[in-house]
Amino acid sequence: MSSIRILTASTVDNILSKLSPESALSSQAHVFKHFSKPSPKPKKQQYDLIQTPHRITVNSEETTMLFMPARAPTISNSTFESSTTTSIKIVSLPQKSNDGLPGTTLILDEKNGKVKAIVNAKKLTALRNACGSALFLQQFPNPTPPKHLILFGSGEQCNSHTILFLKLWPSIEKVTFIIRSETIRSNSLITNLSNQFPNVEIKSSIHSSSDSKGLNELIKQGDIIITATPSNEPLFKSNDEIPKKGTRLILIGSYKPTMHEIDTALIKKSSIIVDSKDACLIESGELIDAKIEKEDLIELGEVLNEEGQNNDKKKIVLDKVGGEEGIIIFKSVGLGIQDVAITKLVLEEAERLNLGSIVENYD
């Protein structure tokens, strides 16, 4: 007989509140490294450790449903042993929704193919993206400790990035969310974050135009700029002073060739790190319009695989823009193996803490 563990949104929240940033970053670094430098199959291994079939889309009159299977090497948070995990994430894109995007991940037992866990993934996608961004910043820190974090957007991606960054970079004194108008969601975001981090100035700034004087002045103040919007037009106009030297930009919103969060001029004068060269050159409108080639890009996993003083990949990135004072961009469209890793980590914590609901004798 087999059982299934079910982790609801509140249970996942409980686990995440206790999960150390280091554990989350370690699990994500593990899959990034394997993605950019796949391990050879063991002699008795017939199938690839990493498998990421293309997502399947099913449409109805009211929503679009995405089915994303993946297999990846994952590392245990308790034993540090590596094994493979298979999962499928299901995300829905309703035409009308004020409650975020519903998402669920199923984890399967690789020995018998049975479902072993059902995990609410609403916050996990944002967390795994934030971990990728944090790994990038750890490899390419600002020339001086960052003080001002600027984010375009007010959704769960912005929330997860802000929480993780404020925990990892205590030098940040100010967080500004750039929005087009105040909403219940944006006000709630600022209130909740202000309660969690009372010593940090957290506020919103309303801008409806990409070239307003106030927006330009604000962008010049940012040490870290995160864009998390599905914008078809650049969110601000760059020039020699915008953004300032040493700025780190993280682009996580655009995922179609028609989308552009920053302009071509900024792409051309920056060094660019990506999660996946192939995926970003298909899905990132910013890179496509700038006619960026595969050899112009370096994957985050490539840099992580060379951690240490003799990191040739890091040297290439810094040399292109004249050192740490240059502008460096991280473009991420998200990898299915990231979902495998973060969900496996949360499930392991649930098992350790005996959290979630168990359905016995499912079969």
LINNORRA-V404073 format. One record per backbone hydrogen bond with DSSP energy under -0.5 kcal/mol. NH is the residue of the N-H (numbers start at 1). CO is the residue of the C=O. Records with the same first field share a line. If there is no record, write none. Layout:
# LINNORRA-V404073
NH->CO ; CO
This chain:
# LINNORRA-V404073
4->359
5->116
6->357
7->5 ; 118
8->6
12->8
13->9
14->10
15->11
16->12
17->13
18->14 ; 15
19->15
23->20
24->20
25->21
26->22
27->23
28->24
29->25
30->26
31->27
32->28
33->29
34->30
35->31
36->32
37->33
45->42
46->44
51->49 ; 71
56->67
58->65
60->63
64->93
65->58
66->91
67->56
68->66 ; 89
69->67
70->87
71->51
72->85
74->83
76->81
80->76
83->74
85->72
86->108
87->70
88->106
89->68
90->104
91->66 ; 89
92->102
93->64
94->92
95->62
102->100
104->90
105->119
106->88
107->117
108->86
109->114
110->108
113->109
116->107
117->107
118->5
119->105
120->7
121->103
122->103
125->121
127->123
128->124
129->125
130->126
131->127
132->128
133->129
134->130
135->131
136->132
137->133
138->134
139->135
140->136
149->147 ; 174
150->148 ; 224
151->176
152->226
153->151 ; 178
159->155
160->156
161->157
162->158
163->159
164->160
165->161
166->162
167->163
168->164
169->165
172->169
173->147
174->147
175->201
176->149
177->203
178->151 ; 176
179->177 ; 205
187->183
188->184
189->185
190->186
191->187
192->188
193->189
194->190
195->191
196->192
197->193
200->197
201->173
202->200
203->175
205->177
207->179
212->209
216->212
217->213
218->214
219->215
220->216
221->218
222->218 ; 219
223->148
224->148
225->248
226->150
227->250
228->152 ; 226
231->229
235->261
237->210
238->236
239->242
246->325
247->244
248->223
249->328
250->225
251->330
252->227 ; 250
253->227
259->256
260->231
267->263
268->264
269->265
270->267
271->327
273->329
274->298
275->331
280->276
281->277
282->278 ; 279
283->279
284->280
285->256 ; 283
288->284
289->285
290->286
291->288
292->287
296->293
297->294
298->272
300->274
302->299
303->299
304->300
305->301
306->303
307->304
311->309
312->310
315->311
316->312
317->313
318->314
319->315
320->316
321->317 ; 318
322->319
323->318
326->323
328->247
329->271
330->249
331->273 ; 329
332->251 ; 330
338->335
339->335
340->336
341->337
342->338
343->339
344->340
345->341
346->342
347->343
348->344
349->345
350->346
351->347
352->348
353->349
354->350
355->350
357->6
359->4 ; 357
360->358
362->2 ; 359
363->2
